[in-house]
Amino acid sequence: MKTLIIVRHAKSSWEYDVSDINRPLKSVGITDAALVSNKFKMSGNNPEVIFSSPAKRAFETCKIFIDNIRFSYKKVHISDQLYDFGGNKVVNFIKSWENNYKSVMIFGHNHALTAIVNTYGDTDIDNLPTSGLVLIKFEIDSWKDIESGKTELILFPRHLK
């Protein structure tokens, strides 16, 4: 059994003249990420390892989750493959993971993450919103074998307010 926890970065700010990868979070994004991460903490589904996109907005979201679920920074890794908007790089990255990982959390971007949720989960969503989290379980032994899984948890900020 493998568990994939997918989190889209929190709402980012467009008010600064910075490159896409350096866009920071908006205050509402910080609040929403805290709301979702605190609710997620109560689910008891903490990951063994976390991977984040190198984008500032994704890693800032990741840090909010790390602090709220009391996760070790030593088990957090940045991967350029998660700075993907189409999804192919993300899927290839997932399929390359070591099989000793049973539960993994990733932080990334749309449209890649909505496509992955709809391709591999059994519940279609229109859009994975900012700070949105989806947990999918797979009855497999190897990450390279992911196909269809069971969507077991969906947490969107708008459902928690």
MITOR-8459 format. One line per 3 residues: for each residue x, y, z of C-alpha. Coordinates in nm, 2 decimals, m for minus. Each point is the difference from the previous one (the first is absolute). Layout:
<nodes>
X,Y,Z | ... $
</nodes>
This chain:
<nodes>
0.00,0.00,0.00 | 0.13,0.35,m0.10 | m0.14,0.33,0.10 $
0.04,0.32,m0.20 | m0.09,0.33,0.16 | m0.02,0.28,m0.26 $
m0.01,0.37,0.11 | m0.02,0.30,m0.23 | 0.19,0.30,0.11 $
m0.19,0.27,0.19 | m0.13,0.32,m0.16 | 0.29,0.20,m0.13 $
0.05,0.38,m0.03 | 0.03,0.17,m0.34 | 0.08,0.34,0.16 $
0.38,m0.04,m0.03 | 0.21,0.03,m0.31 | 0.17,m0.34,0.03 $
0.04,m0.31,m0.22 | m0.27,m0.27,0.02 | 0.22,m0.23,0.21 $
0.06,0.28,0.25 | m0.36,0.10,0.06 | m0.08,0.01,0.38 $
m0.33,m0.09,0.17 | m0.28,0.23,0.07 | m0.13,0.04,0.35 $
m0.32,m0.19,m0.08 | 0.22,m0.28,m0.14 | 0.19,m0.03,0.33 $
m0.34,m0.01,0.19 | m0.14,m0.26,m0.24 | 0.31,m0.22,0.02 $
m0.01,0.01,0.38 | m0.37,m0.09,m0.01 | 0.05,m0.30,m0.23 $
0.32,m0.12,0.17 | m0.17,0.01,0.35 | m0.30,m0.20,m0.13 $
0.24,m0.25,m0.17 | 0.19,m0.05,0.32 | m0.31,m0.13,0.16 $
m0.04,m0.27,m0.27 | 0.31,m0.19,0.13 | 0.13,m0.05,m0.35 $
0.35,0.16,0.04 | 0.24,m0.08,m0.28 | 0.34,m0.16,0.03 $
0.17,0.24,m0.24 | m0.10,0.33,m0.16 | 0.11,0.14,m0.34 $
m0.06,0.36,m0.10 | 0.03,0.20,m0.32 | 0.28,0.25,0.03 $
m0.24,0.29,m0.07 | m0.01,0.24,0.30 | m0.39,m0.03,0.03 $
0.02,m0.38,0.00 | 0.28,m0.02,0.26 | m0.16,0.26,0.22 $
m0.32,m0.20,0.00 | 0.20,m0.31,0.07 | 0.16,0.17,0.31 $
m0.34,0.09,0.14 | m0.10,m0.37,m0.03 | 0.33,m0.12,0.15 $
m0.04,0.23,0.30 | m0.36,m0.08,0.06 | 0.03,m0.38,m0.03 $
0.33,0.01,0.19 | 0.19,m0.17,m0.28 | 0.38,m0.02,m0.01 $
0.17,0.24,m0.24 | 0.26,m0.28,m0.05 | m0.26,m0.20,m0.20 $
m0.09,0.28,m0.23 | 0.16,0.02,m0.35 | m0.03,0.26,m0.28 $
m0.05,m0.14,m0.35 | 0.02,0.19,m0.33 | m0.23,m0.26,m0.15 $
m0.29,0.14,0.21 | 0.03,0.34,m0.16 | m0.22,m0.14,m0.28 $
m0.33,0.13,m0.12 | m0.09,m0.28,m0.25 | 0.05,m0.31,0.22 $
0.23,m0.23,m0.19 | 0.31,0.10,0.20 | m0.19,m0.05,0.33 $
m0.13,m0.34,m0.11 | 0.35,m0.11,m0.11 | 0.14,0.12,0.33 $
m0.26,m0.19,0.20 | 0.07,m0.32,m0.20 | 0.37,0.04,0.09 $
m0.04,m0.01,0.38 | 0.16,m0.26,0.21 | m0.25,m0.27,0.09 $
0.08,0.02,0.37 | m0.21,0.33,0.01 | m0.35,m0.10,0.09 $
m0.14,0.35,0.05 | 0.12,0.30,m0.19 | m0.12,0.37,0.00 $
0.07,0.23,m0.30 | m0.04,0.37,m0.04 | m0.04,0.13,m0.35 $
m0.20,0.19,m0.26 | m0.31,m0.01,m0.22 | m0.10,m0.12,m0.26 $
0.24,m0.29,0.07 | m0.15,m0.09,0.34 | m0.37,0.02,m0.11 $
0.09,m0.23,m0.29 | 0.18,m0.25,0.23 | m0.29,0.00,0.25 $
m0.25,m0.07,m0.28 | 0.22,m0.26,m0.18 | 0.10,m0.20,0.31 $
m0.28,0.06,0.25 | m0.36,m0.13,m0.02 | m0.16,0.33,0.07 $
0.00,0.27,m0.27 | 0.05,0.36,0.10 | m0.04,0.31,m0.22 $
0.31,0.17,0.14 | 0.23,m0.06,0.29 | m0.01,0.34,0.17 $
0.29,0.18,0.16 | 0.08,m0.17,0.33 | m0.22,m0.29,m0.11 $
0.11,m0.35,0.12 | m0.10,m0.34,m0.15 | 0.11,m0.34,0.15 $
0.00,m0.30,m0.23 | 0.07,m0.36,0.10 | 0.14,m0.26,m0.24 $
0.00,m0.38,0.04 | 0.35,m0.04,m0.14 | 0.34,m0.09,0.12 $
0.20,0.21,m0.24 | m0.05,0.37,m0.09 | 0.08,m0.07,m0.36 $
m0.33,m0.20,m0.01 | m0.24,0.28,0.09 | m0.32,m0.01,m0.20 $
m0.33,0.05,0.16 | m0.03,0.06,0.37 | m0.27,0.09,0.26 $
m0.05,0.36,0.09 | m0.03,m0.01,0.38 | 0.03,0.36,0.11 $
m0.08,0.34,m0.17 | 0.07,0.32,0.20 | m0.08,0.34,m0.16 $
0.02,0.32,0.19 | m0.35,0.10,m0.10 | m0.14,m0.31,0.16 $
0.17,0.09,0.33 | m0.11,0.36,0.04 $
</nodes>
